[in-house]
Amino acid sequence: KNLKKIVVDESNPNYSSVDGVLFDKYGAVLIHYPSSSKSLPRLSI
């Protein structure tokens, strides 16, 4: 409910974060968008 952003260590072998949003390591799959986040990530579709 109050999660604003997600930060993933760069050495994490499975996940990454961009602008506080959780993605798979390659940024191809959006896994979780924090509901309290006010920023909108740029997504390529």
TORDRENGU-193811 format. One line per 5 residues: their letters; for each residue y, z, x of N, C-alpha, C, O, CB. Coordinates in Angstrom, 2 decimals, always signed. Atoms other than C-alpha are relative to their C-alpha. Glycine has a CB too. Layout:
BEGIN
A = Y:Z:X:Y:Z:X:Y:Z:X:Y:Z:X:Y:Z:X  ...
REM end
This chain:
BEGIN
KNLKK = -1.19:+0.00:+0.82:+0.00:+0.00:+0.00:+1.26:+0.00:+0.86:+2.22:-0.70:+0.54:+0.00:+1.20:-0.93  -1.18:-0.13:-0.84:+2.44:+0.89:+2.78:-0.11:-0.76:+1.32:+0.77:-0.65:+2.17:+0.28:+1.45:+0.28  +0.20:+0.74:-1.24:+1.07:-1.35:+5.52:+1.02:-1.12:+0.10:+1.07:-2.00:-0.76:-1.44:-0.56:+0.08  -1.07:+1.00:-0.15:+3.97:-3.43:+6.84:-0.36:-1.09:+0.99:+0.05:-2.24:+0.82:+1.26:+0.68:+0.45  +0.38:+1.03:-0.96:+2.46:-5.20:+9.82:-1.26:+0.43:+0.74:-1.59:+1.61:+0.81:+1.13:-0.28:+1.00
IVVDE = +1.21:-0.22:-0.76:-0.70:-5.53:+11.86:+0.25:-0.51:+1.41:+0.78:-1.60:+1.61:-1.24:-0.72:-0.65  -0.16:+0.38:-1.40:-0.65:-5.61:+15.65:-1.39:+0.01:+0.64:-2.11:+1.01:+0.56:+0.99:+0.97:+0.76  +1.30:+0.13:-0.65:-3.70:-6.83:+17.57:+0.23:-0.19:+1.49:+1.07:-0.99:+1.90:-0.82:-1.19:-0.59  -0.09:+0.13:-1.45:-4.11:-6.41:+21.31:-0.38:-1.43:+0.41:-1.33:-1.99:-0.13:-0.92:+1.04:+0.71  +0.25:+1.38:-0.43:-4.01:-9.79:+23.08:-1.40:-0.20:+0.57:-1.92:-1.32:+0.56:+1.02:-0.40:+1.04
SNPNY = +1.34:+0.12:-0.58:-7.36:-9.05:+24.73:-1.11:+0.11:-1.05:-2.29:+0.03:-0.70:-0.20:+1.06:+1.06  +1.01:-0.09:+1.06:-9.13:-8.66:+21.36:-0.75:-1.32:-0.10:-0.13:-2.37:-0.25:+0.66:+0.37:-1.36  +0.77:+1.24:+0.00:-11.98:-11.19:+21.35:-0.18:-0.66:-1.37:-0.64:-1.80:-1.46:-1.34:+0.26:+0.58  +0.28:+0.52:+1.34:-12.09:-11.66:+17.56:+1.21:-0.24:-0.89:+1.16:-1.07:-1.79:-0.90:+0.93:-0.69  -1.15:+0.05:+0.91:-8.65:-11.23:+16.01:+1.30:-0.22:+0.76:+1.38:+0.03:+1.96:+0.09:+1.28:-0.80
SSVDG = -1.35:+0.14:-0.54:-4.99:-12.08:+16.58:+0.97:+0.34:-1.11:+0.60:+0.38:-2.28:+0.26:-1.44:+0.57  -1.02:-0.24:+1.03:-1.75:-11.26:+14.80:+1.23:-0.84:+0.32:+1.61:-1.01:+1.48:+0.37:+1.51:-0.08  -1.22:+0.79:-0.11:+1.31:-13.41:+14.18:+0.97:+0.54:-1.03:+0.67:+0.57:-2.22:-0.27:-1.54:-0.22  -1.01:-0.57:+0.90:+4.45:-11.86:+12.70:-0.58:+1.11:-0.87:-0.19:+1.25:-2.03:+0.59:-1.09:-0.88  +0.56:-1.13:+0.73:+2.38:-8.83:+11.66:-1.12:-0.34:-0.96:-1.57:+0.52:-1.72:+1.06:+0.67:-0.74
VLFDK = +1.07:+0.45:+0.89:-0.27:-10.87:+9.83:-1.28:-0.18:+0.82:-1.23:-0.70:+1.93:+0.40:-1.34:-0.73  +1.28:+0.06:-0.70:-3.97:-10.68:+10.80:-0.69:-1.34:-0.19:-0.88:-1.81:-1.32:-0.91:+1.13:-0.47  +0.72:+1.27:-0.01:-5.76:-13.91:+11.74:-1.26:+0.13:+0.85:-1.44:+1.11:+1.57:+0.90:-1.14:+0.54  +1.10:+0.06:-0.95:-9.00:-14.84:+13.44:+0.59:-0.29:+1.38:+1.79:-0.55:+1.49:-1.06:-1.09:-0.42  -0.48:+0.13:-1.38:-8.74:-15.22:+17.21:+0.79:-1.29:+0.23:+1.71:-1.31:+1.05:-1.18:+0.04:+0.96
YGAVL = -0.63:+1.30:-0.23:-7.66:-18.87:+16.94:+1.16:-0.28:-0.94:+1.79:-1.34:-0.85:-1.02:-1.08:-0.13  -1.10:+0.19:+0.94:-5.11:-18.41:+14.16:-0.32:-0.99:-1.10:+0.59:-1.44:-1.80:+1.20:-0.44:+0.73  +0.40:+0.99:+1.00:-7.10:-20.72:+11.89:-0.28:+0.62:-1.36:-0.14:-0.05:-2.39:-1.22:-0.74:+0.48  +0.37:-0.67:+1.25:-8.15:-18.16:+9.26:+0.87:+1.22:-0.20:+0.86:+2.14:+0.62:-1.51:+0.39:+0.00  -0.80:-1.16:+0.35:-5.71:-15.76:+7.62:-0.95:+1.03:-0.60:-1.61:+0.76:-1.60:+1.18:-0.36:-0.99
IHYPS = +0.94:-1.02:+0.45:-7.65:-12.51:+7.18:+0.68:+1.03:-0.89:+0.12:+1.42:-1.91:-0.62:+0.70:+1.19  -0.70:-1.00:+0.82:-5.08:-10.05:+5.85:+1.50:-0.14:+0.15:+2.03:-0.20:+1.27:-0.46:+1.43:+0.38  -1.47:+0.01:+0.04:-1.42:-10.23:+4.82:+0.44:+1.34:-0.57:+0.15:+1.63:-1.73:+0.56:-1.21:-0.85  -0.41:-1.32:+0.48:+0.14:-6.75:+4.56:+0.86:-0.09:-1.25:+1.84:-0.84:-1.28:+0.76:+0.75:+1.10  -0.71:+0.08:+1.28:+1.35:-6.19:+1.00:+1.44:+0.49:+0.08:+2.27:+0.09:-0.73:-0.75:+0.79:-1.04
SSKSL = -1.37:-0.51:-0.14:+4.46:-4.32:+2.18:+0.84:-0.83:+0.95:+2.01:-0.52:+1.17:-0.03:+1.43:+0.47  -0.74:+0.85:-0.94:+5.47:-7.05:+4.62:+1.08:-0.79:-0.72:+0.87:-1.27:-1.84:-0.96:-0.96:+0.73  -1.10:+0.77:+0.58:+8.80:-8.72:+3.96:+0.15:-1.35:+0.69:+0.91:-2.20:+0.23:+1.30:+0.79:+0.09  -0.10:+1.28:-0.71:+8.34:-11.54:+6.46:-1.06:-0.96:-0.51:-2.12:-0.55:-0.98:-0.14:+0.21:+1.53  +0.95:+1.03:+0.39:+6.63:-14.79:+5.65:-0.42:-0.75:+1.25:+0.42:-1.32:+1.95:+0.60:-0.97:-1.06
PRLSI = +0.44:+0.72:-1.19:+4.47:-16.28:+8.39:+0.09:-1.51:-0.23:-0.02:-1.98:-1.36:-1.43:+0.40:+0.38  +0.02:+1.46:+0.09:+4.73:-19.99:+9.15:-1.45:-0.43:+0.09:-2.14:-0.15:+1.07:+0.87:-0.67:+1.13  +1.38:+0.43:+0.05:+1.44:-21.53:+8.16:-0.07:-1.52:+0.00:+0.68:-2.18:-0.72:-0.72:+0.57:-1.23  +0.25:+1.44:+0.00:+0.23:-25.03:+8.96:-1.21:-0.25:-0.87:-2.28:+0.32:-0.67:-0.22:-0.55:+1.45  +1.11:+0.28:+0.92:-1.91:-26.42:+6.20:-0.42:-1.44:+0.17:-1.35:-1.90:-0.51:+0.39:+0.28:-1.48
REM end
